[in-house]
């Protein structure tokens, strides 16, 4: 497992998946000042062939809408280095609470995303995960580890982890809680201590295997603390037009282990 961890870490650091994810920040003010960041989720970038999408969990979008009710000037923004790109209802393509996915069209803002990478989906539906697959994920856990806020900047450090799929259900995938299948690193590749996964909802998750490019499998939707189980939602719900379709679940109601 050690060599597997080292290889997955190399893939993350060298840019196979890190440029496809970023922090999705809740700002209390339209001025988008760093000190106005209150909390965050994570987004993944996807190219369906028809659409360039920003994807996160639906509960992240719901959380922002609730936050805006109490803070009318609030803005949700994708952070691209020092640049903040507002994400609004006008860009929303689809949201689904059962699938826990929300998709946004970022086509009008592609120039701003020029330093990022949109993961291409070449086959629809995206094949679902299977027990025993190795999943590597990168995301932004927020203030517990990675969020460093000052008057001049809002800096987010990512962490990555690798785990095994232990069970697959209609709406989500369970990743192993066993410590030997867990590895957490920061932007510099340094080991990080146990963390809470708050802020990582929406993190893109990929199947990893030797001598093959990472393949998008889902998005992190729930996880409490390092060492506890993690659940991801299926990328199989994504459609070429950016919509979300869970009709494939009609005959898949039980966990596969």
Order of alpha helices (4+ residues) and beta strands (2+ residues): alpha-beta-beta-beta-alpha-beta-beta-beta-beta-beta-beta-beta-beta-beta-beta-beta-beta-beta
